[in-house]
Amino acid sequence: MTENIKGIKTTINFRGDLKVESYWKQWDTDDVFTCVKYTKAGLVLLIDPNGEEISVAKRQVNALI
């Protein structure tokens, strides 16, 4: 996971339990997030449409799967 993903625009794949988490309920499948980097925990750090940082599993990031 050393590839540079900074700036990649993506949507989120809400399969599984992601959509039941309160934070994710505010977003739809067509909302665009910006990738920042991989975290040491193996997650993807994103900037949400409101400019806030959030991390999520790579399998949820459509541009990376």
N, C-alpha and C positions, 0 to 999 in steps of 0.2 A: 504493500500500500504506500508506495513512495511517489506515485504519480501526482502531478500537480493538477488539482481540480479547482483551484481558485477561479471564481468568476463564472463557472458553468451554471447556466440557468436550468432549473428543473421543476417538475411537479412532483407531488408525493403520491406514492402508492399506499392507499389506506387499507390494504388487505390485513387480515389478522386483527389484533386488538388495538391497533393504533387509534382508530377513530373513537374508541370509548374513553380515551384519556381527555380530560377537560380542555387542555390546551389545544388539541387538534380539532375539536368540535367547531371552532370558529373558521376553519379553512375548508375549501372545496377542492375537488380533484383538478381544477384548472387554475388554482392559485400558483404563482411562480415564486420559487425560493432561489437563493443564490448560494452555491457551494463555496465554502471558505477553505476547509482542509479536513484531513482525517485527524481524529483525536488519538491520543495514546491508548484509549480504551477500545479503539477499533470502530468508533462511530464516525459519522460525518457531521461536521459543524456547518450549519446553514445560517443564512440571514433570512428571516421571514419577510413577508410583504410590508410589515410595519417597521422593519429595521432592527428587530431584536434577534439575538443569537439563540439558536436552539440546536440540540444535537439529536440525531436519529440514526438508526441502523442503516447500513448501506443498502440492504434489501428493500428499504422503503423509498429510496431515491431513484426515480424513474430514469434519470440520465446516466446512472451508474450501473444499472442492472441489465 
